[in-house]
Amino acid sequence: MKEITEHGNRNGVDFRKVLVVMAAVCMMFTLVPMVDAAGADDTMELQNLINGSTTTPIELDKDYSISSTVSIGRTLTIDGNGHSITYSGNQSALKITGGATVALKSLTINATTSGAYGITITSNESNVTLQQCTVNANNRGVSYYPTDGCTGKTLTIDNTDILNSQISNYDNDTTVGDTRGIALYGVTDSQINIINGSAIKGFGYSINTSNGLANGVRAGGNTYTVTDSVIVGWSAFNVWTVGNTFNITNSTLKGISDLSGDWNNFATIVFNDGIYNGVSGNANILNIYGGTVAAFATGTAMHSAFLESSESITQIHFYKYNNIPVLLYFPEESSAFRVTYPGTTVNYTGIENVLPAYSD
């Protein structure tokens, strides 16, 4: 038997090299993760299911993890059966590009990476419903941005939660600035329903309405119906469009601010400055039936319940609901109604149907 030399060589084999190779192989197995069902990318599987199914509804029987946007381009109902779609990208988990009617039921959509949207609607022909769903999104919950605009359509949020994933305590905290629960651009003469215990929470602009300028205004003409639901954020409504009607029934709208400085003054319901171009026929009409409108401020910035354009064209009407008045909470040092320029009045009726209280 040949002896092993001091250099680790036996029968011509350099055991030092063998050990180095074995160590490298072990490191490779350690550093390269195993791909199992939980870490699989199901993007193509889900996309093929949507494209290839000849029946509706599509019934999901598992959770899906996707890395790219999945598109829906035809009339379709997806019943999640309590399952989830978790998106790891930074754009939109789902995109609705076509179909006269698209409905999502009993489904959780997680789009929690920085900048991610839950659902983007680019179709100008689709009526969209979310029923018993949860959307957890980092930036936008539902972004309604139809190509070339749309008119006469319906978006319904029914017993559904749209939540900003950056927040954990939705009752007392929110993101501020440009995060949006529902973002609408180019949507006119349409119906937006938030009903049956739905909630939008944690966004800077819970519902943001906008459009391109034409003749000095941004067209709207939409009807917003909020019934038995809760909207909590830096603002509940941030309105840039005109000619809309807002019917708020037995619901809670709550604005939260921890900001300081006059430049951060804001409100729960905001009708932005200069939106009417001086034309009274462009009025937004806000009807509030019972429920609560509240503003909470922990910083030095003013946070009012209502912030009105300097043009004083918006109409605000208060009504009792089941003989219960509207509960109006606002910081003691602030005003429930505030206009962008001192001396401008607020156009409201039914103040006898309001029960005011301080929120701090």
ROGUDO-887623 format. One record per atom (N, C-alpha, C): x, y, z. Coordinates in steps of 0.1 Angstrom, whole numbers, plus 5000, padded with zeros to 4 digits. Each point is the difference from the previous one (the first is absolute). Example, Ala and Ser with C-alpha at 12.3 -4.5 7.8 and 13.67 -1.06 7.14 Angstrom:
// ROGUDO-887623
513249435078/499150125000/500950125000/499650114993/500950115000/499250115008/
// end
This chain:
// ROGUDO-887623
500949885000/499150125000/500950125000/499750094991/500750134999/499650095012/501050075005/499650095011/499450134994/499350065009/499550134996/501050105003/500450084990/501050105002/499550125008/500950095004/499750115008/499150104991/500049984987/499250084992/498649944997/499649905007/498749944999/499849924987/501149954994/499949924988/500149855003/499049934995/500149855002/499649944987/500949914996/499849934987/499750104989/500750115000/499950104989/498750095001/499249995011/498950085002/500250115009/499850124996/500250125009/498750035008/500049955012/498850015008/499650145004/501050094999/499750145003/499150064989/500249964988/499250044989/498649945001/499949885004/498749935001/499250075011/500650035011/499350075011/499550144995/500950074993/499550134995/498849994991/500049904991/498949984991/498749975007/500249915010/498849955008/499550125008/500850095005/499650125008/499250094990/500550024988/499450094991/498649954996/499949864998/498749954997/499050025011/500549985013/499150025011/499550145001/500950104997/499650145000/499050034990/500149934988/499050034990/498649955004/500049885006/498749965005/499450085011/500950075008/499650085011/499550134995/500750064990/499650144995/498950004990/499849904992/499050004990/498749945006/498950095001/498849955007/499349894992/499449915007/499149904994/498750074995/499549974988/498850054996/498949895002/499050045009/498949915003/498750074996/498949945003/498750064996/499850145006/500550025012/499750135006/500850114994/501249974994/500850104993/499950004985/499149934995/499949994985/499350124995/500450034987/499450114993/498849954992/498850045004/498849954993/499450094990/500850104996/499550104990/499449944988/500749914993/499549954988/498949905002/500049935011/498949915003/498750075002/500150115007/498850085002/499550074987/501050054993/499650074987/499449904991/500649884999/499449904991/498649955004/499850005013/498749965006/498950114995/500450125001/499150114996/499750004985/501149984993/499950014985/499349884994/500249885007/499649884994/498749945004/499550055012/498749955005/498850044991/499249904998/498850024992/498750025008/500250005013/498950015009/500250125009/498950065006/500150105010/498949975010/500350015013/501250055006/501249904999/501250065000/501249925003/500149985015/500149885004/500149975015/501449975003/500650085009/501449975004/500049905011/501049914999/500049895010/501350015008/500850114999/501350015007/500450155000/501050035008/500650135000/501050014988/500150124995/501050024989/501050105003/501349984997/501150095001/500450044987/499950134996/500450054987/501050115001/500850004989/501150105000/499850114989/499049984991/499750094990/498550025000/499550114994/498650044999/499249894992/498949975005/499149904994/498850094994/499749974987/499050094994/498749924998/498950085001/498649954997/499550084989/499749944989/499650074988/498649964994/499249935008/498749964995/499050005012/498749984996/499049995011/500349885008/500050025013/500549895009/499750025014/499749895008/499950015014/501149905006/500850055009/500949915007/499649995014/499749885004/499649975014/501249945007/500650085009/501249965007/499849895010/498849985004/499749905011/500950025012/500350135003/500850035012/501549994998/500449974988/501450004997/500650134997/501350014998/500750124998/500950004987/500250124995/501050024990/501050105005/501349965002/501050085006/501050044989/500250124998/500850064989/501350055006/501149974994/501350045005/500750114991/499350054990/500550114992/499650145005/500450104993/499750145004/499150074991/499249934992/499150074991/498549965005/499349924993/498649975004/499949855000/499349955010/499849855001/499149964989/498850064998/499149974990/499750124991/499849984988/499650114990/498849964992/498950085001/498849974992/500150084987/500149934989/500250074987/498849994991/499049925004/498849984991/499049925007/498849984993/498949935006/498950095005/498849974996/498950095004/499849995015/500249895006/499749985014/501249915006/500650065010/501149925007/499750015015/499949885006/499749995014/501149915007/500450055012/500949935008/499349975013/500049885005/499249965012/500949925009/499850025013/500749925011/501449984997/500850114997/501449994996/500850115008/501249965004/500950095006/501150034990/500350134998/501150044991/501050075008/501349955000/501150065008/501050064990/500150135000/501050074992/500850095009/500949955008/500550085011/501450054998/500749964988/501350064998/499950154997/501150075001/500050144999/499450044986/499150095000/499450054987/498949924994/499749885006/499149914993/498550045001/499349974989/498550025000/499349865001/498850005006/499249885000/499449974987/499250094995/499249984987/500150134992/500349984987/500050114991/498949974989/499150104998/499049994990/500350094988/500449944989/500350094988/498949984990/499149915002/498949984990/499050125001/499550044988/499050105000/498649954998/499949865001/498749944997/499549925012/500849995011/499749905010/499350065012/499049925005/499450035013/500649905009/500650055011/500849925009/499449995014/500049885006/499549985013/501049925008/500350055012/500749925010/499149975012/499749875002/499149965011/500749915009/499950035013/500649925011/501549984997/500750104996/501449994997/500850095010/501349975000/501050095007/501150034991/500350134999/501150054992/501050065009/501249945002/501150065007/501050064991/500150134999/500950064990/500950105006/501250024995/501050095005/499750144995/499550024987/499950134995/498650034995/499449924992/498650024995/499349875003/498750015005/499249885001/499449974987/499150094995/499449984987/500350134992/500749994989/500350114991/499149994987/499150094999/499050004989/500550114990/500749954990/500750094990/499849954986/498750014996/499749944987/500750074988/500449924991/500650064988/499050084992/500350124997/499150104993/498850035008/500049975013/498950045009/498849904998/499050015009/498849924999/498950085006/498849964995/498850075005/498949895002/499150035010/498849915002/500349865005/501149995008/500449875005/499749995015/500249895006/499849985015/501249935006/500450055011/501049945009/499349985013/500049875005/499349975012/501049935010/500150055012/500849955010/499049955011/499849875001/498949945008/500649915011/499850045012/500449925011/501549974998/500850104996/501449984997/500950105007/501249955004/500950095006/501250034991/500350134999/501150054992/501050075010/501149945003/500950035011/501450044995/500650105006/501450034997/500849925009/500949924993/500849905007/501150065009/500350134998/501050075008/499550035015/498749985002/499450045013/499549875007/500150005013/499549895008/498950055009/500050125005/498950055009/499250104992/499049944993/499250094990/499150105007/499749985013/499150095007/500750135003/501450005002/500750115005/501250044992/500249944988/501250034992/499649994986/500850074991/499849994986/501250054993/500249964988/501050064991/499550144997/500950094996/499650144995/500650024987/499550094992/500550024987/499449914990/500749974989/499349944989/500049855000/499349945009/499549864999/498550014999/499449904993/498650014997/499349875001/498850005007/499249885001/499349974987/499350104995/499449994987/500450134992/500749984989/500550114992/499250004987/499350114997/499250014988/500550114991/500349974988/500550104990/499349974986/499350104995/499449984987/498749935001/499449995012/498749935001/498950105002/499050004991/499050105000/498649934999/499050075006/498649965000/499849855003/500749965010/500149865005/499549995014/499849885005/499549975013/501149935008/500450055012/501049945008/499349975013/499949875004/499349955012/500949945010/499950055012/500849945011/498949975011/499749875001/498849965007/500249885009/499049975009/499949885007/501349975009/500350095008/501149985009/501450004994/500250074989/501350014994/500850105008/501449994998/500950095007/501250034991/500350135000/501250054993/500950075011/501249955003/500750055012/501550014997/500650105005/501450015001/500750084988/499250064991/500550074989/500050155002/500950074993/500050145000/498850064994/499649964988/498850034994/499249884998/499049985009/499349875000/499249984987/499450114995/499350004987/500550134993/500749994989/500550124993/499450004986/499450124997/499350014987/500850114992/500349964987/500750104992/499749974985/500550094992/499849994985/500850114994/500149994987/500850104992/499150134999/500750114999/499350134999/499450024987/498750054999/499350044988/499250115004/500150114993/499350135003/500250045014/501249985005/500350055013/499649915012/499349894997/499549915011/500449854997/499949925010/500249864998/498649935002/499649944989/498649955000/499949885009/498849995006/499749895009/498649954997/499050055007/498649964997/499749865006/500949965009/499749865005/499150015013/499449895003/499349985012/500749915009/500350045012/500749925010/499049975011/499849875002/499149955011/500849925010/500050065012/500749935012/498949975010/499849875002/498949965009/500649895010/499750035013/500449905011/501549964999/500850104997/501449974998/500950105007/501449975000/500950085008/501250044990/500350135001/501250054992/500850085010/501349955001/500950075010/501450024993/500550125000/501350034994/500350145003/501150054994/500350155001/498850084995/499449954989/498750064995/499149884996/498750025001/499149904995/499750024985/499850134997/499850034986/500950124997/500749994989/500950114994/499550024986/499250114999/499250024987/500650114992/500449964987/500550104990/499050014989/499049924999/499050014989/498750075004/499250034990/498850085003/498749924995/498950055005/498749954996/499749865006/500649965011/499849885006/498950015011/499449885003/499150005011/500549895010/500150035013/500549915010/498949985010/499549875001/499049965009/500649915011/500150055012/500749935011/498949975010/499849875002/498949965009/500549915011/499750045013/500349915011/501449955000/501050084996/501449964999/500950095008/501249955002/501050085007/501150044990/500350135000/501150064992/500950075010/501249965000/500950055011/501450044994/500450125003/501350054995/501050005012/501249964998/501050005010/501350074995/500550095009/501350074997/500950015012/501349974998/501050025011/501050104995/499750084989/500950094994/500050135007/501150084997/500150135005/500350104989/499850125002/500250114990/498750034992/499950134997/498850044993/499849944986/501249964994/499949954986/499449865000/499949945012/499449865001/498550015005/499450125000/498650015004/499249924990/499049925005/499349914991/498649975007/499349904994/498749985006/499549854996/498949965007/499449874997/499450004986/499350104997/499350014986/500650134994/500649994989/500750114993/499550034986/499550124998/499750054987/501050104996/500949974991/501250074998/499850144994/500950095002/499950144996/500050014985/499150094995/499950034986/499449904991/499449905005/499549894991/498850034992/499350115004/498750034993/500250104988/501150065000/500350114990/498950115001/499450025012/499150105002/498649974995/499749884995/498749974994/499149925011/499050065004/499149945011/499449874995/499749994987/499449884994/500949885001/501350025004/500949895002/500049945014/499050045008/500149975014/500049855003/500949965010/499949875006/499050015011/499249895002/498950005010/500349895010/500150035012/500349905011/498849995009/499449885000/498949975009/500449905010/499950045013/500449915011/498849975008/499749875001/498849955008/500549925012/499950075012/500549945012/501549964999/500449915009/501449955000/500950105006/501350004997/501050085007/501050054990/500350135001/501150064993/501050065011/501249955000/500950035011/501450044995/500650105007/501450044997/500849995013/501249944999/500849995012/501450054996/500650095009/501350054997/500849995013/501249954998/501049995012/501250094998/500150054988/501150104997/499450145000/500850104996/499650135000/499350044987/500049924990/499350034987/498549995003/499250094994/498649995002/499449894992/499049935006/499449894993/498550015002/499350054990/498550035002/499249884994/498750015003/499149904995/499850034985/499850124996/499850044986/500950114996/500649994989/500850114994/499450034986/499650134999/499350044988/500850094991/499849994987/500750094991/499650145003/500950094996/499750155003/498850054992/499549924990/498950044992/498649985007/500049925010/498749985008/498949964991/500249904991/499049954991/499549875005/500849925007/499649875005/498750015009/499149914998/498850005008/500149885010/499950035013/500049905011/498750005007/499449885000/498749985007/500049895010/499550035012/499949915011/498649955002/499949875003/498749945003/500149905011/498949995008/500049895010/499849874993/500549895006/499749874995/499449925012/498849954997/499249935011/499950095012/499850134997/499850115010/501350025009/501149954995/501350025007/500850114992/500550105006/500750114993/501449954996/500650084991/501449984996/500950045012/500949915004/501050035010/501250064993/500350125005/501150084994/501150035010/501249934999/501150025009/501150084993/500650095007/501150084994/500950055012/501250034997/500950045011/499650145005/500150015013/499550135007/500650124994/501349994997/500750124995/499850024985/499349914993/499750014986/498550034998/499750014987/498650034997/499449884993/498749975002/499449894993/500050034985/499750124997/499950054986/501250104998/500849974989/501150104998/500050024985/500350124996/500250044986/501450044998/500449994987/501550024997/500450155002/499050094999/500350145003/499050055010/500550075010/499250065011/498950094994/498850005006/499050094995/499049934991/500449894994/499149934991/499149915008/498750004996/499049935007/499949854995/499449925008/499849864996/498549994998/499649934989/498649994996/499549875005/499350005011/499549885006/498650025005/499249895001/498750015006/499849885009/499050015009/499749895009/500849995012/500650125004/500950005012/499349955012/498750025000/499249955012/500049855001/500449934990/500249865000/501349955003/500950095006/501349975003/500250015016/500749905005/500450005014/501550025001/500550125003/501550025000/500649965013/501349974999/500849965012/501450024997/500950025010/501450014998/500649865000/501049984991/500649874999/501249985008/500450105008/501249975009/499750035014/
// end
